[in-house]
């Protein structure tokens, strides 16, 4: 199985149906516990929302591709609005402009020469805590828009939420001032309230921004609330796959060296198991052969596989008379 077939599953590929409600909740302390989550309307995808699901090369944590800029470690936590419980195994896309206000993938009068480029775009699956992390650069700005980052939370084939985040004005301007050789356009002249996107309020879209004195650059965090109860919703594509098999969550999760993945088959099928790191590299693959109807355990021991102790994404491909069906989940370390 080549990399292009990676993540070919209803919750992770195909045109996302962007529904009219999304939610973003920011908190001062990322570790604090709240008893309510606030929903706000979705924001526009903006002029440059490449469909990351059409190219598996975008499955990565480090989206910089060598772009100059101060490092930004961005973490988004996805929770359900009913009980604020973490949403595991949902896809989170991010995309934003570079230090000069340019977006990859497009070439037009105000964004010249960027066609075919892929920098500062990527997606991840949320872990057991509902968190997806990215290594990027602090974004620049362009005329008419305050500094911002686009993101999409793709929960299932029938529900996705999309919005944008920004930063505290003083903290943002301090980043530009401290890195003036890279951010040559200087301070951001647009206030959030005068930006059409955030003119109706931005309190719940303002990510925390803290200088990282150990590793350099900055850390940012935003809690994002989507419709749900902490359990991934199911659309048509997921229901079709569920007629043939169910891929369970590995246990224990988080794990250290060894974990086991449950797989339930409803028809005799040939099964292939693949393991990927969070940069989208396939690090292990094996055929499980032809398996009968029933529950099967897939043991994984990363020590025996010679792999480092870290989080991975596992994919199972099932083939039978009904066709080919794929599902993926993330295992946390």
N, C-alpha and C positions, 0 to 999 in steps of 0.2 A: 504494500500500500504506500503510495507516495504522499508527500506532504500536502498536495492539493486536496486530497480526500480527507484530510484531518479536520475534525469538527464539523463534518457534514451531518448535522442533526437539526431537528426542527427548532430547538431553542437557540441554535448557534449559527444558523446560516439561512439565507433567504432574505427578501426585503422585509424589514421590520415594519409592522403596522404601528405607526406612531399615534397613540391615542391622545385624547385631549386633556388628560390629567397626568401630572407627574408631581413629584414632591421632593423637596430638598430641605434638610434640617441641619443647621450648623450648631456646633456646641463649642464652648470654650475649652473644656477638658474632654479629649477624645475617650477617656476611660469612664466618664460619668454615666450614670444610669438614669434614664428618664421614664416617666409613666405615661407620656403622651407624645405623639408625633404629629407634626403640622404639615398639611398638604398645601402646596401652592400650584398655580397653573404651570403647564409646560412652557418652555421658551422655544423660539425658533431654532432650527438647526443651523441657521446662518448660511452664507453663500458657499461654504466649502465643506460639506459633510460627506466625504468619500465613504462609500459603503464598504466598511472594513471586512465584512463577512464574505465578500467575494474573493478575497485573497488571504490565504492562511499565513502569509508572511507577516501580517500585522498582529499575530498572536505573539506578544512580547511584552516584557516589563520595561525594558530600556528602549525608549522611542527616539533617542536623540540623533542617531546617525551622524555624530560628529558636529552637530550644530553648536556654534558658540553661544554661551549664555551661562548664567550662574545656575548650578544644579538645583533642581526642585524635586523632592521626594513627595509625591502626591499619593495620599491614601483616601479612598472613598469607602465608607461603610454603608451597605444597603440593608435596610430594615423594612419590615411590613408595617403598614399604618395601623392595623387592628391592635397589635400588641407590642410593637416596636422590636420584635424578635428578628435576629439576623437572617438574611436571605442567602443561603448557600447555593453555589453552582449556577449563579446567574451571570450573564456576560455584561461587562462594563467596557464601553468604548470611550476613548478620549481623543480630542484633536484640538490644536490651537496654533496660533501664528508663531513665527520665530522672533528673534530679538528686534528685527526690522519691520515687523508687522506683516510678513508674507506667509501665505499658506502653501503647503506642498500640494501638488496634483492639479493645479490650475494655472493657466496663463491668460491674462487679460490686461487691460490698460492699467489697472491699479494693483496688479499681482503678476507682473511680467516675468517670464522665464521659469516658471515653477511647474510646468506640465511634466508629467511622468515621474516626479519626485514623490517621496513617501515619508519624509521626516515628520516627527512630532505627531504621529498617529499610532494608535495601538489599542488592543483590547486584552482583557484578562477575565478569568473566572473568579468569583468570590470564594473565599475560604470558609472554614467552619465558623468564623466570626462574622461572616458577611462582608469581608474586607477585600478590596482589590487595590494593589499598589503599583505605582509607576515611577520610573526614573526619567525625568524630562528636564527641560530648562525653564526658568521663569519666563513667561511670555512677554513680548513687547506689546505695542499698541499701534493702532492706525487711526486715521482721522474719522471722527464720529463715533468711535467705540471705545469704551473704557477697557482696560486690561481684563481679559477673561479667558476661560477655558470651557470648551464645549464638552458635554458628555451625554452618553445614552446608556440607559439601563435596559437591556433586552432580557425580559423575564421569561417569555415563551413566544411561540409563533403567533399568539393572538394578543400579546400585551407588551408594549415597550414604553418607557418614559424617557423624555429628553429634556435637557435644560442646560444652563450655563452657570458657572461660578465666577466670583470675583474675589478681591482681597481688600482688607482694610487700607484706606487711602494712604495714611501716613507710613504704614509698613511697606506698602508697594513703592512709594516714592523713595523710600530709604534704599530699597534694592537697586533702583535705577541710579541713584546718586553714588552708591558705593561701587557700581560697576559701569561707570560712564564710558569706559573704553569700548565696551561691547554694546551697551544700550545708548548709542550715539544720538538718538532722537531726544534724549533727556526725559524730563518728568512727563507723566501722562497728563495732558491738558483737560481731559474729559472727566467730569465728576459722575459717579454712578447714577445719581438722580437725574442727570441731564442726558443719559444714554437711554434711548427708546426702549431697549430691552429691560432695563432695570428701573425705569421711571415709575413703575407701580410698586416699587419696594424691592429690597435686596437683602434684608436682614437674614433671611433663611438661606441665602445663596452666597454668603460671605464665609469663605473658608478661613480657618485659623492659619496663621503664617508665623513660624518660629525659626529663628536662625539656628542652624546646626553647627555648633562650635567645635564638635568633634570631627565630623566628616566634611565640613564645609558646605556652603549653600544653605538651603532652607528646607524645612518640613512643612507640609500643608495637609490639612484634614477637613473633610466635610462628611457629615452624616446625611444620607439620601434616603428619603422615605418613599416607597412605592406601594401601590395597593397590594394588600396581602396580609397574611398572618405569620410570616416567617417561613412559609412553605412555597416552593416554586409553583406557579400556576401552570396549567396544561392547555395547550391549543390543539388544533387539528393534527398537526404533524406529530406531536408527542403521542396523541391517542393512537395514530396508525402504528407507530413504533411499538407501543405498549401491547398491541395485539400479538406481537411476535416475541418480545422479551422485555424483561425489566432488569436494568442495571442498578444494583444497590450501592449504597455508600460503604466505603471501606471501613473496617473496624479492626483494631482501634483507630480512631481518628480524633485528634492528631495521633501520629504513630512515631516510633523511633526507628527501628530497623525493619520490623516485620509487620505486615498487615494483610488482611484477607478481604477480597471483594466478592460479594454474592451476586450471582447471575441466575435468573430464572428464565428458562426457555419454554415457550408454549407450542413449539413445533420443532422436530428434529432439524438441526442446523449446523453448518460449519461456522466456527468462531475464530476470530483473530483478535489478539490482545496487543495493544500498543501503549507505550508509556512515553510521555513528553515532559521536558522541563519547561519552566515558565518563560523561556525565550523561544518556544515553539520548535525545539530540536527533538526529534525522535531519538530516545536514548535506549529503548528496548522494544523488541517486537517478537512475538511468537504465535504460532498457530496452535490452537487448542484442539484442532481436528474436528471431527463430526461428533456432536454431542446429542444425547437423547433429551426428550421432554423432562423437565424437572429442575431442581435447584442444584447449582454447581458452585463450588468455591474456587476462586482464583487467588492463590497465594502469591504475595510479592515480598521479597526480601531484598532490599536495596543494598545491603552489605554483600550478599552473595552475588548480586549483579555488578558489584564494583562501582556503585553510584554514590555520590555524596549525599549526606543527610540534608534534605531540603524538601520543599513541596513539589509535587508533580501533578500532572493531569493524565488520567487514564482514559483510554478509548477502547470500546469493544465494537467490533463489526460482525454482524450476524447475517449469514446468507442462507436462504432456503427457497422453496418454490414460489414464495410470495415476493422475492426480490432481495435487496440489500438494505439493511437497517443499521444505524449507527447511533451510539449515545456516548457521552463523555461526562466525567465528574472530576473534581479536584480533590486530591488527598493532601492533608496538611501535615507538616512536620514541625 
